[in-house]
Amino acid sequence: MKMLKKTWPFHVMLLPAMIFLFLFSYLPMGGIVMAFQDYKPWEGISGSAWVGLDNFRYLFERDDSVQVIWNTLVIAVAKMIFNLLVPFVFAILLNEIRQVGLQRSIQTLVYLPHFLSWVILGGILVDLLAPAGLLNRVLGEFGINPILFLGDNNWFRFTVIVSDVWKEFGYNTIIFLAALATINPSLYEAAEMDGATRFKQTLHITIPSLIPITIVVGTLALGNVLNAGFDQIFNLYNPLVYETGDIIDTFVYRTAILNGEMGFGTAIGLFKSVISMVLILISYRLAYKWAGYRIF
């Protein structure tokens, strides 16, 4: 009680966030029951017919559902790998720049895309990657025929992954730069006195020092293995690339909102949420086991 008297202002500060969380995260969970119903908006939750697990069986019987899950896994896993690898390498290269002004200028330039929404970047990429866009004009100068980056199933995934990495790698570099700042300078001094080159110092000091934080970031990213990026896909895809570009979130949007299959859309969303929760729990356990990281 004495502790509560001292900390009550902090609880009051936390109250608006807790109310917001309850209203928009916990209260809507009552709608999960629609996953087990043939939900009709005009009949409501109480009046819609109960179908049990039929929506989930239907999920795995539909050919497009299996393809959507596969698309989600391929795109999400590729994003996870390259959004870990590229910032890792870039942070090491950026750390080797000795001119502080140049280093900070580069940091600012690569951070900027992160703060632009996919609505803006989607419009830019659609124009840039169009058959008559700037990129295809440049390729045409080398005798390469126009490529349908956003209209060809063979190119769409590649375009999505590369554009996401380009947008996020600068911001993702921050955590690795912070880890680099914690390395004891005396290690580099001792290595230099022993005749180690900059490459040897990077190989035997810098990289091993980044491994623990890399393990933490990588394992925590497992919880997002079914999050392939709705904002990006929704602003870039079209019916021509549904085969390789349609992911769970966009599929739910089309089936639940546009086609009115509320029960089926809710079942897919619940399936994704349960898998994500299990992966998050596993990732926290792995992070604690391999890197000693824990938040509770």
The 8 nearest C-alpha neighbors of each residue, nearest first, counted from 0:
[[1, 3, 2, 4, 5, 6, 7, 10],
 [0, 2, 4, 3, 5, 6, 7, 8],
 [1, 3, 5, 0, 4, 6, 7, 9],
 [4, 2, 0, 6, 5, 1, 7, 10],
 [3, 5, 1, 2, 7, 6, 0, 8],
 [6, 4, 2, 3, 7, 1, 8, 0],
 [5, 7, 3, 9, 8, 4, 2, 10],
 [6, 8, 10, 9, 3, 4, 5, 11],
 [9, 7, 11, 10, 6, 12, 5, 4],
 [10, 8, 12, 11, 7, 6, 13, 14],
 [9, 11, 13, 7, 12, 8, 14, 6],
 [10, 12, 8, 14, 13, 9, 7, 15],
 [13, 11, 9, 10, 14, 8, 15, 16],
 [12, 14, 10, 11, 16, 15, 9, 17],
 [13, 15, 17, 11, 16, 12, 10, 18],
 [16, 14, 18, 17, 13, 19, 12, 11],
 [15, 17, 19, 18, 14, 13, 20, 12],
 [18, 16, 20, 14, 19, 15, 21, 13],
 [19, 17, 21, 15, 20, 16, 22, 14],
 [18, 20, 16, 22, 17, 21, 23, 15],
 [21, 19, 17, 24, 18, 23, 22, 16],
 [22, 20, 25, 18, 19, 24, 23, 26],
 [23, 21, 19, 26, 20, 24, 18, 25],
 [22, 24, 20, 21, 19, 25, 26, 27],
 [25, 23, 20, 21, 22, 26, 27, 28],
 [24, 26, 21, 28, 27, 23, 22, 20],
 [25, 27, 22, 28, 21, 24, 29, 23],
 [28, 26, 29, 25, 30, 24, 23, 22],
 [29, 27, 30, 26, 25, 31, 24, 32],
 [28, 30, 27, 31, 26, 32, 25, 33],
 [29, 31, 28, 32, 27, 33, 44, 34],
 [32, 30, 33, 29, 28, 34, 265, 269],
 [31, 33, 30, 34, 35, 29, 36, 44],
 [34, 32, 36, 262, 35, 31, 30, 38],
 [35, 33, 266, 262, 265, 32, 36, 31],
 [36, 34, 51, 33, 50, 32, 52, 49],
 [37, 35, 49, 33, 50, 38, 48, 34],
 [38, 36, 48, 262, 47, 50, 49, 39],
 [37, 39, 47, 36, 262, 33, 261, 40],
 [38, 40, 42, 41, 47, 43, 37, 261],
 [41, 39, 43, 42, 38, 44, 261, 47],
 [40, 42, 39, 43, 46, 47, 38, 44],
 [43, 41, 46, 39, 40, 47, 44, 45],
 [44, 42, 40, 46, 45, 41, 47, 39],
 [45, 43, 47, 46, 38, 33, 42, 32],
 [44, 46, 43, 47, 42, 48, 38, 49],
 [47, 45, 42, 43, 44, 48, 39, 38],
 [46, 48, 38, 44, 42, 39, 45, 43],
 [49, 47, 37, 36, 50, 46, 38, 39],
 [48, 50, 36, 51, 35, 37, 47, 38],
 [51, 49, 36, 35, 53, 37, 52, 48],
 [50, 52, 35, 53, 49, 36, 54, 34],
 [53, 51, 55, 54, 35, 56, 50, 34],
 [52, 54, 56, 55, 51, 50, 57, 35],
 [53, 55, 57, 263, 56, 52, 58, 266],
 [54, 56, 58, 57, 52, 53, 266, 59],
 [57, 55, 53, 58, 54, 59, 60, 52],
 [56, 58, 60, 54, 55, 59, 53, 61],
 [59, 57, 55, 56, 60, 61, 64, 54],
 [60, 58, 57, 56, 61, 65, 64, 55],
 [59, 61, 57, 58, 56, 62, 64, 65],
 [62, 60, 64, 63, 59, 58, 57, 65],
 [63, 61, 64, 65, 60, 66, 59, 58],
 [62, 64, 66, 61, 65, 67, 242, 68],
 [65, 63, 67, 61, 66, 62, 58, 68],
 [64, 66, 68, 67, 62, 63, 69, 59],
 [65, 67, 63, 69, 64, 68, 70, 62],
 [66, 68, 246, 70, 64, 69, 65, 245],
 [69, 67, 71, 65, 70, 66, 247, 72],
 [68, 70, 66, 72, 71, 67, 73, 65],
 [71, 69, 67, 73, 68, 72, 246, 243],
 [70, 72, 246, 68, 69, 74, 73, 227],
 [71, 73, 69, 75, 70, 74, 76, 225],
 [74, 72, 70, 76, 71, 75, 77, 69],
 [73, 75, 77, 71, 72, 76, 227, 70],
 [76, 74, 227, 78, 72, 224, 77, 73],
 [75, 77, 79, 78, 73, 74, 72, 224],
 [78, 76, 80, 74, 79, 75, 73, 81],
 [77, 79, 75, 81, 76, 80, 82, 160],
 [80, 78, 76, 82, 77, 81, 75, 83],
 [79, 81, 77, 83, 78, 82, 84, 76],
 [80, 82, 84, 83, 78, 85, 79, 77],
 [83, 81, 79, 80, 78, 164, 84, 85],
 [84, 82, 81, 80, 85, 86, 79, 87],
 [83, 85, 81, 87, 86, 82, 80, 88],
 [84, 86, 88, 87, 81, 82, 83, 89],
 [87, 85, 172, 89, 168, 88, 84, 90],
 [88, 86, 84, 85, 90, 89, 83, 175],
 [89, 87, 91, 85, 90, 86, 84, 92],
 [88, 90, 86, 92, 91, 87, 93, 85],
 [91, 89, 93, 87, 92, 88, 172, 176],
 [92, 90, 94, 88, 89, 93, 95, 87],
 [91, 93, 89, 95, 94, 90, 88, 96],
 [94, 92, 90, 95, 91, 96, 89, 102],
 [95, 93, 91, 92, 96, 90, 176, 97],
 [94, 96, 92, 93, 97, 91, 90, 197],
 [97, 95, 94, 93, 98, 102, 92, 99],
 [96, 98, 99, 95, 102, 94, 101, 93],
 [99, 97, 101, 100, 96, 102, 103, 95],
 [98, 100, 102, 101, 97, 103, 96, 104],
 [99, 101, 103, 102, 98, 104, 105, 97],
 [102, 100, 104, 98, 99, 103, 105, 96],
 [101, 103, 99, 105, 100, 104, 96, 98],
 [104, 102, 106, 100, 105, 101, 107, 99],
 [105, 103, 101, 107, 106, 102, 100, 108],
 [104, 106, 108, 102, 103, 107, 101, 109],
 [107, 105, 103, 104, 109, 108, 110, 102],
 [108, 106, 110, 104, 105, 109, 103, 111],
 [109, 107, 105, 106, 110, 111, 104, 112],
 [108, 110, 169, 106, 107, 111, 105, 112],
 [111, 109, 169, 170, 107, 108, 113, 112],
 [110, 112, 113, 108, 109, 114, 107, 115],
 [113, 111, 166, 115, 114, 110, 109, 167],
 [114, 112, 166, 167, 111, 115, 110, 170],
 [113, 115, 112, 111, 116, 110, 166, 170],
 [116, 114, 112, 113, 119, 117, 120, 111],
 [117, 115, 118, 119, 120, 114, 113, 121],
 [116, 118, 120, 121, 119, 231, 230, 115],
 [117, 119, 121, 116, 120, 234, 122, 230],
 [120, 118, 117, 122, 121, 116, 123, 115],
 [121, 119, 117, 123, 122, 118, 124, 116],
 [120, 122, 124, 118, 117, 123, 119, 234],
 [121, 123, 125, 119, 120, 124, 118, 126],
 [122, 124, 120, 126, 121, 125, 127, 119],
 [125, 123, 127, 121, 126, 122, 128, 120],
 [124, 126, 122, 128, 123, 127, 129, 121],
 [127, 125, 129, 124, 123, 128, 132, 122],
 [126, 128, 124, 132, 133, 125, 129, 123],
 [127, 129, 132, 125, 126, 124, 134, 148],
 [128, 130, 132, 126, 131, 127, 125, 147],
 [131, 129, 145, 132, 135, 147, 146, 128],
 [130, 132, 129, 135, 136, 133, 145, 128],
 [133, 131, 129, 127, 128, 130, 135, 134],
 [132, 134, 136, 127, 135, 137, 131, 128],
 [135, 133, 137, 136, 132, 128, 127, 138],
 [136, 134, 138, 145, 137, 132, 133, 139],
 [135, 137, 139, 133, 134, 138, 132, 131],
 [138, 136, 134, 140, 139, 135, 133, 141],
 [139, 137, 135, 143, 140, 141, 136, 134],
 [138, 140, 136, 142, 143, 141, 137, 135],
 [139, 141, 137, 138, 142, 136, 143, 135],
 [142, 140, 139, 138, 143, 137, 144, 136],
 [141, 143, 139, 140, 144, 138, 137, 145],
 [144, 142, 139, 138, 141, 145, 140, 135],
 [143, 145, 139, 146, 142, 138, 135, 141],
 [146, 144, 135, 130, 143, 147, 139, 138],
 [145, 147, 148, 130, 144, 135, 151, 129],
 [148, 146, 150, 151, 149, 130, 145, 129],
 [147, 149, 154, 146, 155, 150, 151, 128],
 [150, 148, 155, 147, 151, 236, 235, 154],
 [149, 151, 147, 239, 148, 240, 152, 155],
 [150, 152, 147, 153, 154, 155, 149, 148],
 [153, 151, 240, 155, 154, 243, 150, 242],
 [152, 154, 151, 155, 156, 157, 243, 148],
 [153, 155, 148, 157, 151, 152, 156, 158],
 [154, 156, 158, 149, 152, 157, 148, 151],
 [157, 155, 159, 158, 154, 160, 244, 74],
 [156, 158, 160, 154, 155, 159, 161, 153],
 [157, 159, 155, 161, 156, 160, 162, 154],
 [160, 158, 156, 162, 157, 161, 163, 155],
 [159, 161, 163, 157, 162, 158, 78, 156],
 [162, 160, 164, 158, 163, 159, 157, 165],
 [161, 163, 165, 159, 164, 160, 158, 166],
 [164, 162, 166, 160, 165, 161, 159, 167],
 [163, 165, 161, 167, 166, 168, 162, 82],
 [166, 164, 162, 163, 167, 168, 161, 169],
 [167, 165, 112, 163, 113, 164, 162, 168],
 [166, 168, 164, 113, 170, 169, 165, 171],
 [169, 167, 171, 86, 164, 170, 165, 82],
 [170, 168, 109, 110, 172, 171, 167, 86],
 [169, 171, 110, 172, 167, 168, 173, 113],
 [172, 170, 168, 173, 169, 86, 167, 174],
 [171, 173, 86, 169, 170, 175, 174, 90],
 [174, 172, 176, 171, 175, 170, 177, 169],
 [173, 175, 177, 176, 172, 178, 171, 212],
 [176, 174, 178, 177, 172, 173, 90, 179],
 [175, 177, 179, 173, 178, 174, 90, 172],
 [178, 176, 174, 180, 175, 179, 173, 181],
 [177, 179, 175, 176, 180, 181, 174, 209],
 [180, 178, 176, 181, 177, 182, 175, 209],
 [179, 181, 177, 178, 182, 176, 183, 175],
 [180, 182, 178, 179, 183, 177, 184, 176],
 [183, 181, 179, 180, 184, 208, 178, 205],
 [182, 184, 185, 186, 181, 187, 180, 179],
 [185, 183, 186, 187, 182, 188, 181, 189],
 [186, 184, 188, 187, 183, 189, 190, 182],
 [185, 187, 189, 184, 188, 183, 190, 204],
 [188, 186, 190, 185, 184, 189, 191, 200],
 [189, 187, 185, 191, 190, 186, 192, 184],
 [188, 190, 192, 186, 191, 187, 185, 193],
 [189, 191, 187, 193, 195, 192, 188, 186],
 [192, 190, 195, 194, 188, 193, 189, 187],
 [191, 193, 189, 194, 190, 188, 195, 187],
 [194, 192, 190, 191, 195, 189, 188, 196],
 [193, 195, 191, 192, 196, 190, 189, 199],
 [196, 194, 191, 190, 199, 193, 200, 197],
 [195, 197, 199, 198, 200, 194, 191, 190],
 [198, 196, 200, 199, 201, 195, 191, 202],
 [197, 199, 201, 196, 200, 202, 195, 203],
 [200, 198, 202, 196, 201, 197, 195, 203],
 [201, 199, 197, 204, 203, 198, 202, 196],
 [200, 202, 205, 198, 199, 204, 203, 206],
 [201, 203, 199, 200, 206, 204, 198, 205],
 [202, 204, 200, 201, 199, 205, 207, 206],
 [205, 203, 200, 201, 207, 206, 202, 208],
 [206, 204, 201, 208, 207, 202, 203, 209],
 [205, 207, 209, 208, 202, 204, 201, 210],
 [208, 206, 210, 209, 204, 205, 203, 202],
 [209, 207, 205, 206, 210, 204, 211, 182],
 [210, 208, 206, 207, 212, 211, 213, 205],
 [209, 211, 213, 207, 208, 212, 214, 206],
 [212, 210, 214, 213, 290, 209, 215, 208],
 [213, 211, 215, 214, 210, 209, 216, 178],
 [214, 212, 210, 216, 211, 215, 217, 209],
 [215, 213, 217, 211, 212, 216, 218, 210],
 [216, 214, 212, 286, 218, 213, 217, 219],
 [217, 215, 213, 219, 214, 218, 212, 220],
 [218, 216, 214, 220, 215, 219, 213, 221],
 [217, 219, 282, 220, 215, 221, 216, 286],
 [218, 220, 282, 216, 221, 217, 215, 222],
 [221, 219, 217, 222, 218, 223, 216, 79],
 [222, 220, 224, 223, 219, 218, 282, 278],
 [221, 223, 279, 278, 275, 220, 224, 219],
 [224, 222, 226, 221, 225, 220, 275, 75],
 [223, 225, 221, 75, 226, 222, 76, 72],
 [226, 224, 223, 227, 71, 72, 75, 271],
 [227, 225, 223, 228, 224, 75, 71, 229],
 [226, 228, 75, 71, 74, 225, 229, 246],
 [229, 227, 231, 226, 230, 232, 75, 248],
 [228, 230, 232, 231, 233, 248, 249, 227],
 [231, 229, 233, 228, 232, 117, 234, 118],
 [230, 232, 234, 117, 229, 233, 228, 235],
 [233, 231, 235, 229, 234, 236, 230, 228],
 [232, 234, 230, 231, 235, 229, 236, 249],
 [235, 233, 231, 232, 121, 236, 230, 118],
 [236, 234, 232, 233, 121, 231, 149, 237],
 [235, 237, 232, 233, 234, 240, 244, 149],
 [236, 238, 239, 240, 241, 235, 150, 149],
 [239, 237, 241, 240, 236, 242, 150, 245],
 [238, 240, 237, 150, 241, 151, 152, 242],
 [241, 239, 152, 242, 244, 238, 243, 237],
 [242, 240, 245, 244, 238, 243, 239, 237],
 [241, 243, 240, 244, 245, 152, 66, 239],
 [244, 242, 241, 152, 240, 70, 245, 156],
 [245, 243, 241, 240, 242, 246, 70, 156],
 [244, 246, 241, 67, 243, 249, 250, 242],
 [247, 245, 71, 67, 249, 248, 70, 250],
 [246, 248, 250, 249, 67, 251, 68, 71],
 [249, 247, 251, 250, 246, 229, 252, 268],
 [250, 248, 252, 251, 246, 247, 245, 253],
 [249, 251, 247, 253, 252, 248, 246, 254],
 [252, 250, 264, 248, 254, 249, 253, 255],
 [251, 253, 249, 250, 256, 255, 254, 248],
 [254, 252, 257, 250, 251, 256, 255, 258],
 [255, 253, 258, 251, 260, 252, 257, 256],
 [256, 254, 261, 260, 264, 259, 252, 251],
 [257, 255, 252, 259, 253, 258, 254, 261],
 [256, 258, 253, 259, 254, 255, 252, 260],
 [259, 257, 254, 260, 256, 255, 253, 261],
 [258, 260, 255, 256, 261, 257, 254, 253],
 [261, 259, 255, 254, 263, 262, 258, 264],
 [262, 260, 255, 264, 259, 263, 38, 265],
 [261, 263, 34, 33, 265, 38, 264, 37],
 [262, 264, 266, 54, 265, 260, 261, 34],
 [265, 263, 255, 251, 261, 267, 266, 262],
 [264, 266, 34, 268, 262, 263, 267, 269],
 [267, 265, 34, 263, 269, 264, 268, 270],
 [268, 266, 270, 264, 265, 269, 271, 263],
 [267, 269, 265, 271, 270, 266, 272, 264],
 [270, 268, 272, 266, 271, 267, 265, 273],
 [271, 269, 267, 273, 268, 272, 266, 274],
 [270, 272, 268, 274, 269, 273, 275, 267],
 [273, 271, 269, 275, 274, 270, 276, 268],
 [272, 274, 276, 270, 275, 271, 269, 277],
 [273, 275, 277, 271, 276, 272, 278, 270],
 [276, 274, 272, 278, 222, 273, 277, 279],
 [277, 275, 279, 273, 278, 274, 272, 280],
 [276, 278, 274, 280, 279, 275, 281, 273],
 [279, 277, 222, 281, 275, 280, 276, 282],
 [278, 280, 222, 282, 276, 281, 277, 275],
 [281, 279, 277, 283, 278, 282, 276, 284],
 [282, 280, 278, 284, 279, 283, 285, 277],
 [281, 283, 218, 279, 285, 219, 284, 280],
 [284, 282, 286, 280, 285, 281, 287, 279],
 [283, 285, 281, 287, 282, 286, 288, 280],
 [286, 284, 288, 282, 287, 283, 289, 281],
 [285, 287, 283, 215, 289, 290, 292, 284],
 [286, 288, 291, 292, 284, 285, 293, 290],
 [287, 289, 285, 286, 291, 290, 284, 292],
 [288, 290, 286, 287, 285, 291, 214, 211],
 [289, 291, 286, 292, 211, 287, 288, 215],
 [290, 292, 287, 288, 289, 286, 293, 211],
 [293, 291, 287, 290, 286, 215, 294, 283],
 [292, 294, 287, 295, 291, 283, 286, 284],
 [295, 293, 292, 283, 287, 286, 291, 284],
 [294, 293, 283, 292, 287, 284, 280, 291]]
